[in-house]
Amino acid sequence: VIIDSSHIGTTIHFDELPPDQAQQLLFMNSEARFIFYKNISNKINHPTKIICLTSIDGGMGYNGADSNVSDPSLGALIGFYKALRKEWVDSDVKIIDFSLKVILEEFDTVMQNVIAEIVHSGMGVEIAYPNGMRMILKIDEKEIRADQKLTFSNNDTFLITGGGTGIAAQISLALAQKYPANFIIVDLLPLPENIGALALLDEAGLEKIRQDIHERLKAEHKKVTPVMINREFDAITKAIEIHRNIETVKNFGRKIEYIACDVRDFENLKSSLNEARKNVGQVTAIVHAAGIDKSHFLDQKSVEEFHNVFSVKAQGAYNLMHLCQDDPLKLAGAFSSISGRFGNAAQLDYSAANSFLNYWVKMLHHRRKNIHAISLIWSGWKDVGIAWRNEFVRQKSEEMGLNFIEVNEGIAAFMQEIENKNSDQEVILHKGLNGFVEPGLSITGLHDYPLIDRVIKEENKIIRANRMFSVNRDALIDQHRLGKTPILPAVAYSELAVEYYALQAGKKDHYALRDLTFANAFKLFHEQPRELFI
Ligand SMILES: NC(=O)c1ccc[n+]([C@@H]2O[C@H](COP(=O)([O-])OP(=O)(O)OC[C@H]3O[C@@H](n4cnc5c(N)ncnc54)[C@H](OP(=O)(O)O)[C@@H]3O)[C@@H](O)[C@H]2O)c1
């Protein structure tokens, strides 16, 4: 049994820490744990139990207005353990949160609860004991609500990290199209001086650039590999993409500043932001989307890799918070991932980083009461970004029922979330999570409903159920074709209707469907997955 409790017992205000202490704290609650587990992993068998104690607020930071989350590094720890749990599946990993007051005043009771968690194996991963009752964290579907509507004008400036390419670039373009706001984009890649000319090149022109790179590398090195050529060539095509995005924003009539800088580099970011503000004004909205992922299991992951993946999000968030502390912020959005919410094998660093962001947002909520702080927990996007570039994820997600979010759907969801200010601090944006959420960890358990991926609720009532059908996932549709085109058989509609009914009214032995008519066949054209709703 491992009980990790070295970090509890004091209240830390992360936002008040000077940079060196903040870095030290981040190290202790992320990398240090990684080093520890990496070291023991080949020396001992996986422990039967691993218990991580936290003292956030006695409710895992979900006590609503009473939560006073002040140390998001505990979020990193939670994300780390949730990922370890998915990697060491033979260890029973739990995270238990007690308020500091309870730890100090009712220590014996706390220990009894901890011992009970060691001895028994109850359901739940994130656990709290408010008023002595054992509570576990579950997700639920919730309709969007607005306590206040936010809109953006030319007095607003969005600061978007990681917004040069990927999903944040798509969102920047959509924001620029919709709002007459100003933009500061922070991304890693410096744009070459001749970027204007490069952006005009056609395919033949680009091919010539690739050959030039090849020739130069041959003159410089004994052996030239495709990886070496691609590295340089990809930087050029990425720079062109960033340049084109910037031009599109300008064509919408918006002001935009591009900062080529590592979001972790405090001094560089500080001076670049000061310079940018002269043109586009003070920052009123932060979207922290910079991120990297390198999926490796614990034994193949290096400390350096862990550090890099974790720090882009965590150190980046710290820098943004400090560098914008005097800006009139009305929005702070973080791009988090389902890996941080549920943990994921081979992503100890990425899960820790994203879970850190979830708690960073909670902290902002309490420290800067007038801003709309929200953590957008994305599942995979289609056609663009980290998840789509990952061959393994692309192939596996369909089978797992983790359906990709279309670009236009992601943009629409983003707009909805930033425009509707409410007390929600964490939203999961997805199209089916069954492969990720274990039975019992969702209020609307869908594991017994294989024809339903997700539901939408209104006032706690299910009003819609969605299911993505694909030939890879559903033999039912693969084996049922009209000519060559897969077509959903009538029995599938009927089953879907039954599952929907059973979900709302409880399971029955028999069902009768009356007055069924089939207006249109549901076909998968070009073998592409297609979503159906009821
Ligand atoms: N796409 C998805 O399906 C998905 C799902 C869940 C969460 N997310 C999150 O959403 C965010 C955007 O993801 P994406 O898919 O659009 O990724 P992406 O295509 O890789 O774009 C991320 C951008 O951030 C930049 N970046 C990386 N490290 C940076 C640093 N230290 N400072 C400044 N910029 C940095 C990257 O530059 P380089 O290319 O040079 O590294 C890249 O341009 C990430 O935080 C990701 O974790 C995405």
The ligand as an SDF file (V2000), in Angstrom:
LIG
                    3D

 48 52  0  0  0  0  0  0  0  0999 V2000
   -7.2200   18.3620  -30.7870 N   0  0  0  0  0  0  0  0  0  0  0  0
   -7.8900   17.7020  -29.8760 C   0  0  0  0  0  0  0  0  0  0  0  0
   -8.6340   16.8100  -30.2250 O   0  0  0  0  0  0  0  0  0  0  0  0
   -7.7520   18.0500  -28.4270 C   0  0  0  0  0  0  0  0  0  0  0  0
   -8.4260   17.2640  -27.5000 C   0  0  0  0  0  0  0  0  0  0  0  0
   -8.3070   17.5620  -26.1570 C   0  0  0  0  0  0  0  0  0  0  0  0
   -7.5590   18.6520  -25.7600 C   0  0  0  0  0  0  0  0  0  0  0  0
   -6.8990   19.3970  -26.6770 N   0  0  0  0  0  0  0  0  0  0  0  0
   -6.0830   20.5330  -26.2140 C   0  0  0  0  0  0  0  0  0  0  0  0
   -6.3140   21.6660  -27.0180 O   0  0  0  0  0  0  0  0  0  0  0  0
   -5.1150   22.3910  -27.1840 C   0  0  0  0  0  0  0  0  0  0  0  0
   -4.8270   22.6080  -28.6630 C   0  0  0  0  0  0  0  0  0  0  0  0
   -4.6640   21.3260  -29.2280 O   0  0  0  0  0  0  0  0  0  0  0  0
   -4.4170   21.0500  -30.7600 P   0  0  0  0  0  0  0  0  0  0  0  0
   -4.9680   19.7380  -31.0410 O   0  0  0  0  0  0  0  0  0  0  0  0
   -4.8600   22.2070  -31.5450 O   0  0  0  0  0  0  0  0  0  0  0  0
   -2.8250   20.9510  -30.7670 O   0  0  0  0  0  0  0  0  0  0  0  0
   -1.8080   21.3670  -31.8920 P   0  0  0  0  0  0  0  0  0  0  0  0
   -2.3810   21.1840  -33.2320 O   0  0  0  0  0  0  0  0  0  0  0  0
   -0.5340   20.6610  -31.5840 O   0  0  0  0  0  0  0  0  0  0  0  0
   -1.6250   22.9190  -31.6140 O   0  0  0  0  0  0  0  0  0  0  0  0
   -1.0860   23.3590  -30.4060 C   0  0  0  0  0  0  0  0  0  0  0  0
   -0.2130   24.5360  -30.6770 C   0  0  0  0  0  0  0  0  0  0  0  0
    0.4280   24.9120  -29.4470 O   0  0  0  0  0  0  0  0  0  0  0  0
    1.7850   25.1720  -29.7480 C   0  0  0  0  0  0  0  0  0  0  0  0
    2.6540   25.0470  -28.5830 N   0  0  0  0  0  0  0  0  0  0  0  0
    3.1530   23.9100  -28.0490 C   0  0  0  0  0  0  0  0  0  0  0  0
    3.9440   24.2130  -27.0270 N   0  0  0  0  0  0  0  0  0  0  0  0
    3.9560   25.5500  -26.9060 C   0  0  0  0  0  0  0  0  0  0  0  0
    4.6100   26.4410  -26.0310 C   0  0  0  0  0  0  0  0  0  0  0  0
    5.4310   26.0050  -25.0950 N   0  0  0  0  0  0  0  0  0  0  0  0
    4.4030   27.7690  -26.1930 N   0  0  0  0  0  0  0  0  0  0  0  0
    3.5890   28.2310  -27.1760 C   0  0  0  0  0  0  0  0  0  0  0  0
    2.9430   27.4190  -28.0280 N   0  0  0  0  0  0  0  0  0  0  0  0
    3.1210   26.0950  -27.8930 C   0  0  0  0  0  0  0  0  0  0  0  0
    2.1200   24.1020  -30.7720 C   0  0  0  0  0  0  0  0  0  0  0  0
    3.3320   24.3860  -31.4360 O   0  0  0  0  0  0  0  0  0  0  0  0
    4.1770   23.1230  -32.0220 P   0  0  0  0  0  0  0  0  0  0  0  0
    3.2990   22.5180  -33.0900 O   0  0  0  0  0  0  0  0  0  0  0  0
    5.3950   23.7740  -32.5550 O   0  0  0  0  0  0  0  0  0  0  0  0
    4.4020   22.2030  -30.8890 O   0  0  0  0  0  0  0  0  0  0  0  0
    0.9000   24.1660  -31.6730 C   0  0  0  0  0  0  0  0  0  0  0  0
    1.0160   25.1830  -32.6280 O   0  0  0  0  0  0  0  0  0  0  0  0
   -4.0230   21.6060  -26.4850 C   0  0  0  0  0  0  0  0  0  0  0  0
   -3.8010   22.1860  -25.2310 O   0  0  0  0  0  0  0  0  0  0  0  0
   -4.6130   20.2220  -26.3360 C   0  0  0  0  0  0  0  0  0  0  0  0
   -4.1170   19.5720  -25.1950 O   0  0  0  0  0  0  0  0  0  0  0  0
   -6.9730   19.1230  -28.0070 C   0  0  0  0  0  0  0  0  0  0  0  0
  1  2  1  0
  2  3  2  0
  2  4  1  0
  4  5  1  0
  4 48  2  0
  5  6  2  0
  6  7  1  0
  7  8  2  0
  8  9  1  0
  8 48  1  0
  9 10  1  0
  9 46  1  0
 10 11  1  0
 11 12  1  0
 11 44  1  0
 12 13  1  0
 13 14  1  0
 14 15  2  0
 14 16  1  0
 14 17  1  0
 17 18  1  0
 18 19  2  0
 18 20  1  0
 18 21  1  0
 21 22  1  0
 22 23  1  0
 23 24  1  0
 23 42  1  0
 24 25  1  0
 25 26  1  0
 25 36  1  0
 26 27  1  0
 26 35  1  0
 27 28  2  0
 28 29  1  0
 29 30  1  0
 29 35  2  0
 30 31  1  0
 30 32  2  0
 32 33  1  0
 33 34  2  0
 34 35  1  0
 36 37  1  0
 36 42  1  0
 37 38  1  0
 38 39  2  0
 38 40  1  0
 38 41  1  0
 42 43  1  0
 44 45  1  0
 44 46  1  0
 46 47  1  0
M  CHG  2   8   1  16  -1
M  END
$$$$
